[in-house]
Every structure is written in C-alpha cells, then in structure tokens.
Amino acid sequence: KAGVTQTPRYLIKTRGQQVTLSCSPISGHRSVSWYQQTPGQGLQFLFEYFSETQRNKGNFPGRFSGRQFSNSRSEMNVSTLELGDSALYLCASSPLPGVSNQPQHFGDGTRLSIL
Amino acid sequence: AQKVTQAQTEISVVEKEDVTLDCVYETRDTTYYLFWYKQPPSGELVFLIRRNSFDEQNEISGRYSWNFQKSTSSFNFTITASQVVDSAVYFCALSSSGSARQLTFGSGTQLTVLP
C-alpha cells in the first residue's frame, strides 16, 4: 500500500513569490492535515481537510491556505513568501475524522527554502 | 491550551544500552490521545504508538516499551538494547477528542546510538 506522497521534495523560491505544495494521501484515507516544521518553532499544525472542507486551522496568517479535491488529494499554498517560511512542510493522512484513535501517517515532506 | 514537553534535547548512548525518552503533557481535556513518532534523517514521521487517556496500561512492542502515568502526566518511551538504527529524532504528541487530528508536538529528542 503506497504511503503519503508529497511533491515536490525540494523547492527553492524567493521572497514575495507564491508556492503550491501537493499531497496525495494513502489510498482510502479521506482526512489530510498539514504541518510546518522549523528549527525554531518545531512542528506546528497548519490545517486539516476532509470532504473538501477545512475542518481545523492552526495559528498561521492568511497567506497560508489549502484545499482538498474530491479524490482527497490536497494542496497547500503560501503567498507572498517570507524568509521565515523556509521549513519542512509535512502532510499527514488518516482514514476519517471524528475517530480520534486512528493515527495519522506522514509523508516525507517538502523542504521549502526561501532566498 | 495543550502543551507537550520533552526536556531532553539530545541523548547519546552506546549500542545495547537502554534509553528512556521523557514526555510530559498538559491538557484540560478528559479525553485525549498521546502519540510517539520517530523522524529519521529522511524527514518522514513514522508512527510508533498511540494511547488514549482511559488506557493506562503499559505497552511493550519488541525492544520498545511505553509507560503512561496520568498521575504525573507523563508518557515515557524506553528502547531496550538500543541499536544504531534507532538513531533519530523522537517526538511525543497530544491530541484531544475535539480536534483529533490537530497534534500538538513536543520539541523532540535527538537520540544518537553509537556503535
């Protein structure tokens, strides 16, 4: 069974640009969550999607947005990139929301560098 | 607000030694879930274990064991007879039933197992 797939693995952008990251969940998983990992702030929750709707949102500015498609694939977008957005962005999937005991399975992440 | 504290930033042990990674959590919820994840250098977070707040039974899985104590709000992780392949960053995480897939992570413990 294929795991969570994130593309691209690496990305280099400059300040002011925008970026879109993609996440394909494990087959059959319908919930997708996004996390940002930085050396200073650690792992922080960005948002969660289920049935093409954002269900939960972390404490990030509006420049961070996402969406989910009918096949459960998800994208996250960051506009007007800042140096502080350099991070590893991790996507996680789980079968269904509302079933708290099901663990999330993470992808390898997209490492975004802002120059 | 929820909080997870992993006081040990880095631990080094020699192969075959036992090592315990500490995790202390804070939450006001009566129903919550605790997790341990392993992050090898590749970046992917690998799920190790999940515990719900009503199950204080300790668990053993091969060389891994977990000790959950609600009285001290701790969920410690022990690796017995450590191996070089255990070298990674280990994260403890917490979620509540109200926001099941919004994980609050600790800052992680970098474990280095020396040959």
Interface residues (C-beta under 8 A of the other chain):
Chain A: G3 S31 S33 Y35 G42 L43 Q44 F45 E48 N56 G58 L88 L90 A92 S94 P97 G98 V99 S100 N101 P103 Q104 H105 F106 G107 D108 G109 R111
Chain B: T31 Y33 F35 Y37 S42 G43 E44 L45 V46 F47 R50 N52 F91 A93 S95 S96 S97 S99 A100 R101 Q102 L103 T104 F105 G106 S107 G108
